[in-house]
């Protein structure tokens, strides 16, 4: 890469050099180390969010190759976070860490496009697909009329099951994205049955609908235009707590039909095939290889190929920037039916990724079981305290102990140790200024892992005693000790989570309509940006 200049701390890379790397499909990880909310307000298309607060927990899993070119930027309250993040990454063993020259401001001033929201590459790609393929869709009012008239129609929800349970279209069945081609024939065996695909907004319903079309499903298919947002804006009622799922069993005939359709579109998209025994040949110098098993978490836990992590295919297409933040990397997909990997791969290839699918293997090859823990470094040792001792200190009522909770703000609001302060780790110094000084601090989070990393930060800021709660807040809950809820003591603002206009049931109508308007404008932004690399077959 050109335009790299040195500084006493870390070298810098110019915004134009980053754009050139993205256009050329060179491997690069452009990472934004702010919290999620400021990241979601404006960022380059291919920037991936790596909050400084969690960098040790996220880096090794998401950027597996230590000599990846990493370009870092991000500010908070006028302070440049990039040098701190670069130092952490260097300490984690990364050897090519750079700062974005001039930060985000230089990117913008140089004519670089910035985007709102999260998972923008996938969402903008969905808009490109709809425009290119004229993906069929129906308005909320039309779908309601079909339901009311008891028409021969099946509605399938392409989101995660937990999202579906929160709110869903009446009569809809949960069939997460990559499962659609494999399972829809079980729900709609009559080719005359109309199939309608929905999500919360637009992307997953567009991709889900077009998946069925691309795979040659004989049924008439349409997306629910604008998803549950459009349904709500039309004044129609959603269901809550639904639990309908597609049948787990798929007939041999339906599986064969799905396999033929999936392989055909994957071949057209340029997906390549590789035998399991040849997989290591992809691990060449200078190349990152992501290995994803795109089946459901339950299937993955029952048995998976060594070296693979679980990324259900629909969400992998929806959240590619999170799962594969190294643009230009190779992606290898596996399943046990030769349907879900092919369909997922067909979309990733059209998004500009080099994609390989593992050829079918014997079940015995899926020899590992259970979930795969993300690799993390060992935190600096710190003194710990049990729940009984912490409870005694707090019950003493002498104000000598403060509990600092580094969990997500959503978890904190839901339940936390009475008197605990919510703190964003990267903003610890600012948070301490809001908290009365104490003789000792006890740090916690859900499991205590993040708190252990935060303890080293705190010891550099105070001479008070520093402890970590053994087992974190979960241990406190398990012990049956008191809890409180709400925004009781926020020592940091709740910027760790961007409030999505398409999640939950209490979003203002203006926010929902604004989100749809934003999606409609994504194609124009892509044209101005010029780094997307999308193509539609």
FIGU-53436 format. One record per residue (C-alpha): residue in one letter; x, y, z. Coordinates in nm, 3 decimals. Example, Ala and Ser with C-alpha at 12.3 -4.5 7.8 and 13.67 -1.06 7.14 Angstrom:
REM FIGU-53436
- a|1.230|-0.450|0.780
- s|1.367|-0.106|0.714
//
This chain:
REM FIGU-53436
- x|0.000|0.000|0.000
- x|0.124|0.351|-0.081
- x|0.089|0.680|0.108
- x|0.208|0.538|0.441
- x|0.404|0.782|0.657
- x|0.569|0.730|0.995
- x|0.517|0.911|1.326
- x|0.708|0.849|1.651
- x|0.423|0.629|1.776
- x|0.242|0.452|1.493
- x|0.251|0.501|1.116
- x|-0.045|0.657|0.941
- x|-0.232|0.568|0.625
- x|-0.405|0.833|0.417
- x|-0.779|0.811|0.351
- x|-0.711|0.784|-0.022
- x|-0.478|0.488|0.033
- x|-0.753|0.315|0.232
- x|-1.005|0.379|-0.045
- x|-0.761|0.240|-0.303
- x|-0.709|-0.075|-0.096
- x|-1.084|-0.126|-0.072
- x|-1.131|-0.076|-0.446
- x|-0.848|-0.319|-0.521
- x|-0.977|-0.582|-0.273
- x|-0.647|-0.572|-0.086
- x|-0.678|-0.714|0.263
- x|-0.743|-0.436|0.512
- x|-0.927|-0.394|0.842
- x|-1.053|-0.038|0.882
- x|-1.169|-0.022|1.242
- x|-1.363|0.243|1.431
- x|-1.286|0.220|1.803
- x|-1.566|0.444|1.927
- x|-1.869|0.305|2.106
- x|-2.149|0.175|1.887
- x|-2.376|0.480|1.900
- x|-2.125|0.737|1.771
- x|-2.004|0.479|1.518
- x|-2.360|0.442|1.390
- x|-2.397|0.817|1.341
- x|-2.130|0.832|1.069
- x|-1.859|0.599|0.942
- x|-1.705|0.480|0.613
- x|-1.888|0.197|0.437
- x|-1.639|-0.078|0.521
- x|-1.541|0.044|0.868
- x|-1.600|-0.218|1.136
- x|-1.691|-0.122|1.491
- x|-1.435|-0.239|1.749
- x|-1.505|-0.040|2.066
- x|-1.182|0.033|2.252
- x|-1.360|-0.086|2.566
- x|-1.375|-0.444|2.433
- x|-1.076|-0.459|2.202
- x|-0.899|-0.741|2.387
- x|-1.219|-0.948|2.381
- x|-1.292|-0.900|2.011
- x|-0.967|-0.865|1.819
- x|-0.826|-1.217|1.798
- x|-1.154|-1.373|1.687
- x|-1.247|-1.108|1.432
- x|-0.897|-1.032|1.294
- x|-0.732|-1.374|1.312
- x|-0.412|-1.298|1.120
- x|-0.160|-1.098|1.326
- x|0.005|-0.935|1.022
- x|-0.322|-0.798|0.882
- x|-0.304|-0.434|0.778
- x|-0.516|-0.258|1.043
- x|-0.612|0.108|1.014
- x|-0.758|0.263|1.329
- x|-0.956|0.580|1.393
- x|-1.198|0.720|1.651
- x|-1.244|1.008|1.894
- x|-1.432|1.068|2.217
- x|-1.497|1.412|2.366
- x|-1.222|1.560|2.149
- x|-0.962|1.301|2.249
- x|-0.806|1.076|1.985
- x|-0.867|0.712|2.077
- x|-0.654|0.574|1.794
- x|-0.315|0.580|1.973
- x|-0.462|0.395|2.272
- x|-0.627|0.138|2.048
- x|-0.314|0.095|1.839
- x|-0.110|0.029|2.152
- x|-0.359|-0.237|2.265
- x|-0.349|-0.403|1.923
- x|0.029|-0.398|1.921
- x|0.026|-0.559|2.265
- x|-0.201|-0.830|2.125
- x|0.065|-0.917|1.869
- x|-0.054|-0.729|1.560
- x|0.243|-0.608|1.359
- x|0.092|-0.376|1.096
- x|-0.116|-0.132|1.300
- x|-0.168|0.215|1.154
- x|-0.372|0.523|1.236
- x|-0.599|0.680|0.978
- x|-0.423|1.001|0.886
- x|-0.633|1.290|1.014
- x|-0.899|1.053|1.149
- x|-1.260|1.053|1.038
- x|-1.256|1.430|0.982
- x|-0.986|1.393|0.716
- x|-1.187|1.114|0.551
- x|-1.489|1.344|0.525
- x|-1.291|1.654|0.427
- x|-1.125|1.453|0.150
- x|-1.462|1.369|-0.003
- x|-1.506|1.028|0.159
- x|-1.866|0.917|0.199
- x|-1.996|0.837|0.548
- x|-2.297|0.623|0.634
- x|-2.541|0.602|0.923
- x|-2.664|0.294|1.110
- x|-2.499|-0.047|1.152
- x|-2.435|-0.338|0.911
- x|-2.445|-0.088|0.627
- x|-2.262|-0.297|0.364
- x|-2.530|-0.565|0.389
- x|-2.822|-0.322|0.398
- x|-2.698|-0.122|0.102
- x|-2.635|-0.446|-0.087
- x|-2.998|-0.544|-0.029
- x|-3.110|-0.221|-0.193
- x|-2.883|-0.294|-0.491
- x|-3.033|-0.643|-0.524
- x|-3.390|-0.514|-0.521
- x|-3.311|-0.248|-0.780
- x|-3.129|-0.490|-1.010
- x|-3.362|-0.789|-0.982
- x|-3.693|-0.607|-0.923
- x|-3.758|-0.830|-0.624
- x|-4.138|-0.868|-0.591
- x|-4.302|-0.718|-0.285
- x|-4.644|-0.652|-0.135
- x|-4.756|-0.361|0.081
- x|-4.865|-0.423|0.439
- x|-5.228|-0.355|0.349
- x|-5.217|-0.617|0.073
- x|-5.074|-0.880|0.307
- x|-5.333|-0.799|0.573
- x|-5.607|-0.846|0.316
- x|-5.466|-1.189|0.225
- x|-5.465|-1.290|0.591
- x|-5.817|-1.160|0.647
- x|-5.952|-1.346|0.344
- x|-5.781|-1.670|0.453
- x|-5.598|-1.685|0.122
- x|-5.357|-1.969|0.047
- x|-5.053|-1.787|0.182
- x|-4.756|-1.870|0.405
- x|-4.569|-1.589|0.579
- x|-4.210|-1.660|0.685
- x|-4.002|-1.435|0.910
- x|-3.635|-1.432|0.804
- x|-3.496|-1.277|1.123
- x|-3.342|-1.447|1.425
- x|-3.592|-1.638|1.637
- x|-3.557|-1.396|1.931
- x|-3.641|-1.102|1.704
- x|-3.941|-1.290|1.571
- x|-4.063|-1.358|1.924
- x|-4.042|-0.990|2.016
- x|-4.280|-0.891|1.737
- x|-4.408|-1.068|1.429
- x|-4.665|-1.055|1.152
- x|-4.982|-1.248|1.246
- x|-4.964|-1.614|1.129
- x|-4.591|-1.583|1.042
- x|-4.350|-1.871|1.102
- x|-3.986|-1.821|1.199
- x|-3.751|-1.937|0.920
- x|-3.418|-1.750|0.958
- x|-3.265|-1.643|0.627
- x|-3.034|-1.930|0.533
- x|-3.303|-2.184|0.626
- x|-3.556|-2.054|0.373
- x|-3.451|-2.242|0.062
- x|-3.397|-2.561|0.261
- x|-3.728|-2.558|0.451
- x|-3.990|-2.353|0.268
- x|-4.119|-2.648|0.065
- x|-4.214|-2.818|0.393
- x|-4.433|-2.519|0.481
- x|-4.571|-2.463|0.131
- x|-4.573|-2.800|-0.051
- x|-4.837|-2.681|-0.298
- x|-4.661|-2.470|-0.564
- x|-4.972|-2.253|-0.586
- x|-4.930|-2.133|-0.227
- x|-4.804|-1.777|-0.208
- x|-4.495|-1.728|0.012
- x|-4.434|-1.390|0.175
- x|-4.102|-1.313|0.344
- x|-4.072|-1.048|0.612
- x|-3.812|-0.895|0.842
- x|-3.815|-0.579|1.053
- x|-3.723|-0.342|0.772
- x|-3.613|-0.429|0.422
- x|-3.283|-0.615|0.384
- x|-3.355|-0.965|0.508
- x|-3.696|-0.976|0.340
- x|-3.541|-0.868|0.009
- x|-3.254|-1.117|0.035
- x|-3.486|-1.392|0.159
- x|-3.737|-1.339|-0.120
- x|-3.469|-1.319|-0.387
- x|-3.307|-1.634|-0.244
- x|-3.628|-1.826|-0.308
- x|-3.654|-1.682|-0.658
- x|-3.287|-1.753|-0.735
- x|-3.315|-2.111|-0.610
- x|-3.610|-2.178|-0.840
- x|-3.887|-2.222|-0.584
- x|-4.202|-2.276|-0.795
- x|-4.432|-2.082|-0.561
- x|-4.525|-1.717|-0.614
- x|-4.299|-1.525|-0.375
- x|-4.299|-1.167|-0.245
- x|-4.134|-0.962|0.027
- x|-4.343|-0.777|0.281
- x|-4.252|-0.425|0.175
- x|-4.073|-0.245|0.461
- x|-4.126|-0.532|0.705
- x|-4.270|-0.484|1.051
- x|-4.192|-0.113|1.025
- x|-4.421|-0.083|0.724
- x|-4.680|-0.295|0.903
- x|-4.674|-0.062|1.205
- x|-4.681|0.254|0.994
- x|-4.991|0.115|0.822
- x|-5.162|0.102|1.162
- x|-5.179|-0.279|1.171
- x|-5.128|-0.493|1.479
- x|-4.825|-0.714|1.537
- x|-4.815|-1.037|1.735
- x|-4.584|-1.081|2.034
- x|-4.438|-1.398|2.179
- x|-4.508|-1.618|1.876
- x|-4.324|-1.950|1.867
- x|-4.396|-2.109|1.529
- x|-4.092|-2.266|1.362
- x|-4.039|-2.446|1.034
- x|-4.031|-2.827|1.058
- x|-3.690|-2.959|1.160
- x|-3.718|-3.256|0.924
- x|-3.681|-3.202|0.550
- x|-3.782|-3.474|0.304
- x|-3.519|-3.619|0.073
- x|-3.705|-3.490|-0.232
- x|-3.728|-3.136|-0.097
- x|-3.365|-3.142|0.013
- x|-3.254|-3.253|-0.333
- x|-3.458|-2.979|-0.501
- x|-3.316|-2.719|-0.264
- x|-2.962|-2.847|-0.322
- x|-2.989|-2.824|-0.700
- x|-3.124|-2.470|-0.686
- x|-2.870|-2.353|-0.430
- x|-2.572|-2.497|-0.614
- x|-2.687|-2.348|-0.944
- x|-2.704|-1.992|-0.811
- x|-2.380|-2.036|-0.615
- x|-2.203|-2.148|-0.933
- x|-2.340|-1.846|-1.121
- x|-2.214|-1.616|-0.845
- x|-1.863|-1.761|-0.862
- x|-1.858|-1.961|-0.539
- x|-1.578|-2.218|-0.544
- x|-1.572|-2.570|-0.398
- x|-1.301|-2.732|-0.193
- x|-1.252|-3.071|-0.031
- x|-1.202|-3.071|0.343
- x|-0.858|-3.230|0.303
- x|-0.747|-2.937|0.085
- x|-0.866|-2.663|0.318
- x|-0.522|-2.577|0.451
- x|-0.410|-2.480|0.100
- x|-0.615|-2.161|0.135
- x|-0.408|-2.053|0.436
- x|-0.137|-1.887|0.227
- x|0.091|-1.606|0.353
- x|-0.078|-1.270|0.362
- x|-0.430|-1.410|0.338
- x|-0.696|-1.415|0.607
- x|-0.933|-1.712|0.602
- x|-1.264|-1.704|0.790
- x|-1.428|-2.043|0.846
- x|-1.802|-2.030|0.917
- x|-2.052|-2.308|0.980
- x|-2.377|-2.151|0.860
- x|-2.621|-2.393|1.025
- x|-2.826|-2.317|1.334
- x|-2.651|-2.283|1.672
- x|-2.818|-2.604|1.790
- x|-2.689|-2.804|1.494
- x|-2.343|-2.652|1.533
- x|-2.331|-2.751|1.900
- x|-2.426|-3.109|1.813
- x|-2.119|-3.144|1.594
- x|-1.905|-2.927|1.367
- x|-1.580|-2.930|1.173
- x|-1.269|-2.840|1.375
- x|-1.159|-2.482|1.322
- x|-1.503|-2.351|1.225
- x|-1.716|-2.104|1.419
- x|-2.092|-2.069|1.402
- x|-2.244|-1.791|1.193
- x|-2.600|-1.876|1.080
- x|-2.611|-1.790|0.712
- x|-2.888|-1.531|0.717
- x|-2.717|-1.330|0.988
- x|-2.377|-1.371|0.822
- x|-2.512|-1.201|0.510
- x|-2.686|-0.940|0.729
- x|-2.385|-0.868|0.954
- x|-2.087|-0.939|0.731
- x|-1.895|-0.636|0.857
- x|-1.907|-0.778|1.209
- x|-1.827|-1.140|1.127
- x|-1.561|-1.067|0.863
- x|-1.416|-0.720|0.925
- x|-1.107|-0.787|0.712
- x|-1.221|-0.676|0.369
- x|-1.053|-0.882|0.098
- x|-1.032|-1.195|0.312
- x|-1.128|-1.544|0.202
- x|-1.448|-1.692|0.344
- x|-1.502|-2.068|0.375
- x|-1.852|-2.198|0.449
- x|-1.972|-2.537|0.571
- x|-2.306|-2.706|0.638
- x|-2.439|-3.063|0.627
- x|-2.686|-3.034|0.339
- x|-2.506|-2.843|0.061
- x|-2.792|-2.592|0.061
- x|-2.732|-2.333|0.328
- x|-2.362|-2.283|0.256
- x|-2.429|-2.250|-0.116
- x|-2.708|-1.995|-0.069
- x|-2.507|-1.794|0.183
- x|-2.202|-1.810|-0.040
- x|-2.399|-1.692|-0.342
- x|-2.476|-1.366|-0.163
- x|-2.132|-1.313|-0.013
- x|-1.972|-1.365|-0.355
- x|-2.203|-1.099|-0.501
- x|-2.091|-0.868|-0.220
- x|-1.736|-0.899|-0.349
- x|-1.592|-1.172|-0.125
- x|-1.383|-1.469|-0.232
- x|-1.601|-1.758|-0.115
- x|-1.536|-2.130|-0.087
- x|-1.781|-2.401|0.017
- x|-1.660|-2.725|0.172
- x|-1.774|-3.025|-0.028
- x|-2.000|-3.271|0.160
- x|-1.822|-3.474|0.429
- x|-1.906|-3.772|0.647
- x|-2.083|-3.688|0.972
- x|-1.783|-3.826|1.161
- x|-1.575|-3.533|1.036
- x|-1.789|-3.299|1.247
- x|-1.604|-3.421|1.552
- x|-1.616|-3.114|1.775
- x|-1.920|-3.032|1.986
- x|-2.048|-2.738|2.186
- x|-2.003|-2.368|2.133
- x|-1.663|-2.225|2.044
- x|-1.524|-1.974|2.292
- x|-1.365|-1.667|2.137
- x|-0.989|-1.655|2.191
- x|-0.889|-1.382|2.438
- x|-0.560|-1.295|2.608
- x|-0.506|-1.359|2.976
- x|-0.576|-1.040|3.172
- x|-0.328|-0.902|3.422
- x|-0.379|-1.075|3.760
- x|-0.596|-0.880|4.003
- x|-0.725|-0.946|4.352
- x|-1.077|-1.087|4.359
- x|-1.355|-1.090|4.614
- x|-1.653|-1.321|4.659
- x|-2.017|-1.223|4.670
- x|-2.044|-1.269|5.048
- x|-1.754|-1.033|5.119
- x|-1.886|-0.771|4.877
- x|-2.231|-0.793|5.034
- x|-2.075|-0.740|5.378
- x|-1.881|-0.435|5.260
- x|-2.192|-0.282|5.108
- x|-2.408|-0.366|5.410
- x|-2.162|-0.185|5.636
- x|-2.299|0.137|5.492
- x|-1.980|0.333|5.554
- x|-1.942|0.444|5.192
- x|-1.596|0.294|5.162
- x|-1.680|0.065|4.868
- x|-1.800|0.149|4.518
- x|-1.908|-0.113|4.265
- x|-1.825|-0.032|3.902
- x|-2.023|-0.232|3.645
- x|-1.869|-0.263|3.297
- x|-2.151|-0.465|3.142
- x|-2.359|-0.328|2.857
- x|-2.590|-0.043|2.950
- x|-2.890|-0.259|2.854
- x|-2.782|-0.530|3.098
- x|-2.715|-0.272|3.366
- x|-3.059|-0.115|3.329
- x|-3.223|-0.458|3.340
- x|-3.054|-0.555|3.668
- x|-2.743|-0.470|3.865
- x|-2.595|-0.484|4.212
- x|-2.760|-0.218|4.432
- x|-2.553|0.099|4.431
- x|-2.338|-0.005|4.133
- x|-2.227|0.254|3.880
- x|-2.247|0.190|3.507
- x|-1.910|0.264|3.344
- x|-1.786|0.240|2.986
- x|-1.434|0.109|3.017
- x|-1.274|0.337|2.755
- x|-1.422|0.635|2.943
- x|-1.315|0.522|3.289
- x|-1.118|0.837|3.375
- x|-1.419|1.057|3.296
- x|-1.649|0.824|3.491
- x|-1.430|0.838|3.801
- x|-1.470|1.215|3.807
- x|-1.847|1.161|3.846
- x|-1.815|0.911|4.132
- x|-1.732|1.011|4.491
- x|-1.385|0.887|4.588
- x|-1.380|0.558|4.778
- x|-1.128|0.350|4.969
- x|-1.192|0.048|4.749
- x|-1.348|-0.033|4.415
- x|-1.502|-0.365|4.318
- x|-1.535|-0.419|3.944
- x|-1.793|-0.641|3.782
- x|-1.962|-0.724|3.454
- x|-2.170|-1.021|3.344
- x|-1.896|-1.281|3.389
- x|-1.607|-1.070|3.532
- x|-1.391|-1.108|3.218
- x|-1.416|-0.750|3.093
- x|-1.391|-0.626|3.451
- x|-1.053|-0.799|3.483
- x|-0.917|-0.601|3.189
- x|-1.068|-0.281|3.330
- x|-0.896|-0.342|3.665
- x|-0.555|-0.276|3.513
- x|-0.686|0.054|3.375
- x|-0.827|0.155|3.713
- x|-0.507|0.079|3.900
- x|-0.330|0.335|3.683
- x|-0.587|0.598|3.786
- x|-0.621|0.548|4.163
- x|-0.428|0.445|4.472
- x|-0.741|0.289|4.622
- x|-0.782|-0.086|4.656
- x|-0.908|-0.256|4.339
- x|-1.088|-0.590|4.334
- x|-1.285|-0.791|4.079
- x|-1.603|-0.971|4.180
- x|-1.550|-1.345|4.133
- x|-1.793|-1.471|3.870
- x|-1.923|-1.122|3.803
- x|-2.281|-1.011|3.843
- x|-2.401|-1.356|3.741
- x|-2.246|-1.497|4.059
- x|-2.429|-1.230|4.261
- x|-2.757|-1.330|4.094
- x|-2.692|-1.700|4.148
- x|-2.629|-1.631|4.517
- x|-2.980|-1.485|4.541
- x|-2.858|-1.144|4.655
- x|-3.062|-0.825|4.603
- x|-3.073|-0.649|4.269
- x|-3.198|-0.317|4.141
- x|-3.288|-0.198|3.794
- x|-3.311|0.122|3.595
- x|-3.070|0.404|3.512
- x|-2.984|0.451|3.877
- x|-2.616|0.552|3.859
- x|-2.485|0.621|3.510
- x|-2.123|0.732|3.541
- x|-2.100|0.704|3.160
- x|-2.359|0.799|2.904
- x|-2.536|0.509|2.731
- x|-2.343|0.536|2.405
- x|-2.239|0.170|2.397
- x|-2.555|0.071|2.210
- x|-2.715|0.239|1.909
- x|-3.093|0.232|1.931
- x|-3.213|0.071|1.611
- x|-3.539|0.213|1.474
- x|-3.648|-0.136|1.368
- x|-3.604|-0.311|1.704
- x|-3.850|-0.321|1.990
- x|-4.208|-0.206|1.997
- x|-4.188|0.154|2.118
- x|-4.001|0.340|1.845
- x|-4.146|0.676|1.734
- x|-4.315|0.674|1.394
- x|-4.080|0.950|1.280
- x|-3.777|0.734|1.356
- x|-3.921|0.436|1.167
- x|-4.010|0.643|0.862
- x|-3.671|0.813|0.877
- x|-3.501|0.475|0.873
- x|-3.690|0.368|0.562
- x|-3.606|0.697|0.391
- x|-3.240|0.639|0.476
- x|-3.247|0.291|0.321
- x|-3.404|0.429|0.004
- x|-3.105|0.665|-0.032
- x|-2.833|0.404|0.008
- x|-2.782|0.333|-0.363
- x|-2.699|0.698|-0.428
- x|-2.450|0.689|-0.142
- x|-2.286|0.378|-0.283
- x|-2.241|0.548|-0.618
- x|-2.069|0.842|-0.451
- x|-1.853|0.616|-0.235
- x|-1.720|0.383|-0.502
- x|-1.566|0.118|-0.272
- x|-1.850|-0.133|-0.243
- x|-1.750|-0.390|-0.508
- x|-2.103|-0.531|-0.536
- x|-2.240|-0.712|-0.840
- x|-2.574|-0.887|-0.886
- x|-2.617|-1.201|-1.096
//
